[in-house]
Amino acid sequence: MMTTQKKQAPCNSQTAKQVEDYYRNVKPGDPAVIRCTQHYALQYTLTEITDTNPKKGRVYVKDGDAWGGAAWYAKNGKSCYHPTGQSNLVVPTPEVLKWIEEHPPGKLGSIVLAHDVDYDITPPGQRDGRRLSLMPRARDVLLGRKQHDS
């Protein structure tokens, strides 16, 4: 059986500590990136911090996410409204910003389907996207890897 190495999303190497260190120290106007993996897709939204509330451990962003809203926990980047959801904040590293530049918002290419390019969409410190393994036959067909017996 042939296995292929999945491409990694540019934020996959980020640790929960890196996310916390960044968002605990932001101030209004600093960049923020929302990572969304709804429907087996990978999308980043570049936005900016509008406010912080250190007492509650929250940061607020200008352009919220449809799934996660505009309020996020600085401790882990999870949404205050849907902390178990598939949207979270990631650190706007050069790799993430380059990905956003190469996949501009508003264009079809801004969303990369995990099954189309075989991305590992594991979010830092959150769900691991293993639901793809629940549909192995469908995934194989989509990837064109289905081997037929002779």
C-alpha positions as CSV (number, residue, x, y, z in Angstrom):
1,M,0.0,0.0,0.0
2,M,1.4,3.4,-1.0
3,T,1.2,6.2,1.5
4,T,1.9,9.8,0.8
5,Q,3.0,12.5,3.1
6,K,0.3,15.1,3.6
7,K,1.1,18.7,3.0
8,Q,1.0,20.6,6.3
9,A,-1.0,23.7,6.8
10,P,1.4,26.6,7.5
11,C,0.1,26.9,11.1
12,N,0.4,23.2,12.1
13,S,3.8,23.6,13.7
14,Q,2.5,26.3,16.0
15,T,2.2,25.2,19.6
16,A,-0.5,26.3,22.1
17,K,2.2,28.2,24.0
18,Q,3.1,30.2,20.9
19,V,-0.5,31.1,20.3
20,E,-0.9,32.1,24.0
21,D,2.3,34.1,24.1
22,Y,1.3,36.1,21.0
23,Y,-2.3,36.8,21.8
24,R,-1.7,37.6,25.5
25,N,0.6,40.4,24.3
26,V,-1.3,42.0,21.4
27,K,-2.7,45.5,21.4
28,P,-5.3,47.1,19.2
29,G,-4.1,47.4,15.6
30,D,-1.9,44.3,15.8
31,P,-2.5,41.6,13.1
32,A,-4.6,38.5,13.9
33,V,-5.3,35.4,11.8
34,I,-8.5,33.3,12.1
35,R,-8.1,29.7,10.9
36,C,-11.2,27.9,9.8
37,T,-11.6,24.3,8.8
38,Q,-15.3,24.0,8.3
39,H,-16.4,21.4,5.8
40,Y,-12.9,19.9,5.3
41,A,-11.6,23.1,4.0
42,L,-8.7,25.3,5.1
43,Q,-9.1,29.1,5.1
44,Y,-7.3,31.9,6.9
45,T,-8.7,35.4,7.5
46,L,-6.2,38.2,8.1
47,T,-7.8,40.7,10.5
48,E,-6.6,43.0,13.3
49,I,-7.1,43.2,17.0
50,T,-9.7,45.9,18.0
51,D,-9.6,45.4,21.7
52,T,-8.3,43.3,24.6
53,N,-9.6,42.3,28.0
54,P,-6.8,40.9,30.0
55,K,-9.0,40.5,33.1
56,K,-11.2,38.1,31.1
57,G,-8.4,36.7,29.0
58,R,-10.0,37.8,25.7
59,V,-9.1,39.5,22.5
60,Y,-11.4,41.0,20.0
61,V,-10.9,41.1,16.2
62,K,-12.2,43.5,13.6
63,D,-13.5,41.0,11.0
64,G,-15.0,38.1,12.9
65,D,-15.5,34.7,11.6
66,A,-19.0,33.4,10.7
67,W,-18.4,30.3,12.9
68,G,-16.3,31.8,15.7
69,G,-17.4,35.4,16.0
70,A,-15.2,38.3,17.0
71,A,-14.3,37.3,20.6
72,W,-11.4,34.9,21.3
73,Y,-9.6,33.5,24.3
74,A,-6.0,34.7,24.4
75,K,-5.0,31.6,26.3
76,N,-5.6,29.2,23.5
77,G,-7.1,31.0,20.5
78,K,-10.4,29.4,20.8
79,S,-13.7,31.2,20.1
80,C,-15.5,32.6,23.1
81,Y,-18.8,31.7,21.4
82,H,-18.0,28.3,20.1
83,P,-14.8,27.0,21.8
84,T,-15.1,23.4,20.5
85,G,-15.6,24.6,16.9
86,Q,-13.3,24.5,13.9
87,S,-12.3,28.2,14.0
88,N,-9.4,29.4,16.0
89,L,-6.8,32.1,16.1
90,V,-3.3,31.3,14.9
91,V,-0.1,33.4,15.1
92,P,0.4,35.5,11.9
93,T,3.8,34.0,11.1
94,P,5.5,34.7,7.7
95,E,4.4,31.2,6.5
96,V,0.8,31.9,7.3
97,L,0.9,35.4,5.8
98,K,2.5,34.0,2.6
99,W,-0.2,31.4,2.4
100,I,-2.9,34.1,2.7
101,E,-1.1,36.1,-0.1
102,E,-1.0,33.0,-2.4
103,H,-4.7,32.3,-1.6
104,P,-6.3,35.7,-1.6
105,P,-9.7,36.1,0.2
106,G,-12.7,36.5,-2.1
107,K,-11.2,34.1,-4.7
108,L,-12.0,30.5,-5.0
109,G,-8.4,29.7,-4.2
110,S,-8.7,31.2,-0.8
111,I,-10.2,28.0,0.4
112,V,-8.2,24.8,0.0
113,L,-10.2,21.6,0.3
114,A,-8.3,19.1,2.4
115,H,-9.3,16.2,0.2
116,D,-8.3,18.1,-3.0
117,V,-4.7,18.7,-2.0
118,D,-4.4,16.2,0.8
119,Y,-3.7,18.9,3.5
120,D,-3.4,17.9,7.1
121,I,-5.8,20.4,8.6
122,T,-5.0,19.6,12.2
123,P,-5.5,22.8,14.3
124,P,-3.0,23.6,17.0
125,G,-4.4,22.3,20.3
126,Q,-7.8,21.5,18.9
127,R,-9.6,18.8,17.0
128,D,-7.4,16.8,14.8
129,G,-9.5,16.4,11.6
130,R,-9.5,12.6,11.8
131,R,-13.0,12.5,10.6
132,L,-11.6,12.2,7.1
133,S,-10.6,8.7,8.1
134,L,-14.3,7.8,8.7
135,M,-14.9,8.0,4.9
136,P,-11.8,6.2,3.6
137,R,-13.5,4.9,0.4
138,A,-15.0,8.2,-0.5
139,R,-11.7,10.0,0.3
140,D,-9.8,7.5,-1.9
141,V,-12.1,8.1,-4.8
142,L,-11.7,11.8,-4.4
143,L,-8.0,11.6,-4.3
144,G,-7.9,9.1,-7.2
145,R,-6.0,6.6,-5.2
146,K,-8.6,3.8,-5.3
147,Q,-6.7,0.7,-6.5
148,H,-8.8,-1.8,-8.4
149,D,-8.1,-5.5,-8.1
150,S,-7.0,-7.0,-11.4
